[in-house]
Amino acid sequence: MIYVVQTIPAGEDKACFKAQRAGITAWVPKRELTLRKGGEWIRAVDILFPGYVFIECDYCPKVHYAVTAIPEVLRFLGEPTPITGAEEDFMRVMFNGGYPLSESKAVINSDGTIRITEGWLKGREDYIKDICIRRRRAYIEIAFGGRTHRTSVGAEFTNA
């Protein structure tokens, strides 16, 4: 089961490393983005859900105390509540084996619908809630910790 841990600002990587060192499987999903900086398009890697670390474990008091003993960890989300069902499957795709998610390529049809042609979002168009062609972003929503979280991922759009 996957549980979500909230961390201090900019403490995600440290908390993840310390959890892994303690023998707990942990991830900080990252994304690859194209950013406009100084008139140039550059590639950057950024955290997908800032302030959160995802832990895969069988929850028990031993795990709880091992994780909450990490200085960068604030708390488990929920009571703690695991991510289950389709959201868990989607989250496993976003973990991407610990590598940043690459940009997906999409085609905007004449009727305004979006069709992903390449990348990890292919076949998962129902998670896309909005797009920004100028910023090269697709906005997705996923529920964990009792609420819906919205984040952006890199996407390159072309017209059909």
C-alpha positions, 0 to 999 in steps of 0.5 A: 500500500502507498501512504503519503507523508507531508514534509517541510518545504524543500525537504522531500529529497532528504526525507526520501533518502533517509526513509530509504536508508531506514529500509522503507521504499519511498519516492519523490515523483519528479517531472521534466519541464520545458521552461522559458528563461531569458528568451530561450527554452530550457529543460528542467527537472522539478518535483511533481508534488512539492511537500510530499513523499510517497511511501510503500509499506505495510503500515504498522507502529514500527514503520510509523515511528521510523518515518516520523522520526525523520526530521524533515517529515511533518506527518502522515496524511489521513489517519494514515490513509493509503492510496488505493484503486485506480489512483494507486495504479496511476501513482505507480506510473508517475513514480517511473522507476525513480526517473523524472517523467518525460514530456508527453506529445499531444495533438489538439483536434479541430473539435478541441479534444486532446489526443496524446500520441507519445509519452506516459500520459498516452491512454490516461487522457481522462486525468488531464483537466486543463492545458496551457499551450503557451507554457507547454503544460497539461494540468492533471488531478489526483486524489490522495490524503482526503483531497484532490491535488492538481499539478502540471506536467510537461506536454508538447502540443500540435494542431491536427 
